[in-house]
């Protein structure tokens, strides 16, 4: 599987949001893997886009840039009880003054 890569530039102390389409009714959810010395996960939530059964939604992850440097966030879309990853997105984050 080839992961899509996105580049982000963030000022030190600022927050940024990653929003990804998700459908928790299938058991899949996004997991964030990141360097906790450079980034802090300040909030994560899931919002369903419809009241219809089986509808998908959006998962959002709010990070805070806590130290200067280059950090990698690996977002994995998978079922928690399985090893197989359905989708992977990489974010290369540059944190500057």
Steps between C-alpha positions, in 0.01 A plus 500: 500500500635843407415775745400845386728770644399855587734778612399753767681802641394620845618777730621394843212510750229496234236233456395329177220265403503179298154389380447166327192318367406202712221250551506356850197278429744274310732472800771708333642808668805721462797457734758778534866401551733796559802634689366612838809709570419738210121473476217481749159353411263748663169356371351228281138439410267326257201668342237306302387682186148352493242335724460212252621160626841410360586858408856617514642810654819689577771440757698804607830523687623831645875519562712766667858566387692492830866503384691604188603228259364256243235252607325218320136417563392160374123466472380139474144405405437158649291288729651498851485120524673438165860549389408582139497871413241605240648846438805698610569873472827663604533863606847654506475793740765773516475704820661846482523815713 
